[in-house]
Amino acid sequence: MTLTAQEQLDRIARGTEQIEPKNELLQRLQASIDKKKPLRVKYGIDPTGIDVHLGHTVPLRKLRLFQELGHHPVLIIGNYTALVGDPSGRDQTRARLTQEQVEANAKDYLKQIERIIDITKTEIHYNGEWFSKFQFLDVLSLTSKITMQRMLERDDFSKRKEAGSPIYLHECLYPLMQGHDSVEIQADIELGGSEQLFSLMVGRHLQANAGQNGQICITLPILRGLDGTRRMGKSLGNYVGVGESAREQFGKTMSIPDELMPEWFQLLTDLPSTEINQLCNPIQTHPMAAKKRLAHEIVQYYHGQVVALQVAEDWEKQFSKQQDPDQIDELFLSQDQLKDNKISVVKLLVLSGLAASNTEARQKIGAGAVNYGPERTKCTDVKMEIELTSNLVLRLGRKIKRIIIAQIEK
């Protein structure tokens, strides 16, 4: 059954920060129903890195919702805007990427994004399709559409101006380029993060200047990462990757602060608000149980119900019942890596990937975080050597690895 315009609006508005203008969105939704013409909903993503994390999925999930409501998603891969770098929310100039870096990053983006939206029913453009054809007169024409006074109204630019931090001219091109994308694809709606409202409104302005109906601008909150304070980002080490294993996704989610759960439930799951309120009320639901449900919902979305149930069971064994999980990643060692069937515990931690460096391995051993074998023998001496037996299990906190000695073929 087709939802009414108001019912669609209610679902769209969930978890949003701003809808500009909201009354016009209701009118567009009603016109879409009356004319049986889906709205064109734009979302742009710049391939500035190679990993898509849960923070990126907040607007992508909203794009998927529009898709489920029968509207037409348009995904812009910003291979040219990425060369400029989005200044939104930044107090300093963003490092510029080379064209080669951008193209390399873009290759794997769609493979990750298709976990969230139906790529086969999505219109996809690289904005190099039009910007690569621009001549200098086209750039002059685009820059004439906005004043410097208006550009300096941007919150990030005004703060940098007051602080005496540099604002480079190429950064001012970014909102104009993003706005021109909307003109090119004739967007009815554009989605973006909360710090991008200025750029989205520039798109609305440029469309009106081009004789089009200005797009509705919808912004969504910036997802906070595992630390519960800063925005999720790979450089900050506080992220959950879309392409990570079910075990990593579940374990990382279980590590978030309790106060982060309402935000993650709202922005990363499809659970009804009434159920979220119940899960996040410690009087009704124990925080540990709520967090397990959150981790299950996230893993289920990216890996399926069967895998989500298995990884939850493994986590329960490992951390609630102090048992090893059924599925443990393995490290194969050859005899020539051993001496009298022994190996330094520091070296083994690094080889297994449980520790990133010898220094970290020594720190973890000193903190009493490392144990091995069925008796969970603790490693307390950084000079200690472990005698390897078949299928020895090595543990560092929540991390675990099974050590296999490879048999030499005769």
Buried (B, 14 or more C-beta within 10 A) or exposed (E): EEBEBEEBBEBBEEBBBBBBEBEBBBEBBBEBBEEEEBBBBBBBBBBBBBBBBBBBBBBBBBBBBBBEBBBBBBBBBBBBBBBBBBBBEBEEBBEBBEEEBBBEBBEBBBEBBEBBBEBEEBEEBBBBBBBEEBEEEEBEEBBEBBEEEBBEEBEBBEEBEEEEBEBEEEBBBBBBBBBBBBBBBBBBBBBBBBBBBBBBBBBBBBBEEBEBEBBBBBBBBBBBBBBBEEBBBBEEEBBBBBBBBBBBBBBBBBEBEEEBBBBBBBBBBEBEEEEBBBBBEEEEBEBEEBBBBBBBBBBBBBBEEEBBEBBBEBBEBBEEEEEBBEBBEEBEBEEEBBEEEEBBBBBBBBBBEBBEEBEBBBEBBEEEBBBBEEEEEBBEEBEBBBEBEEEBBBBBEBBBBBBBBEEEEE
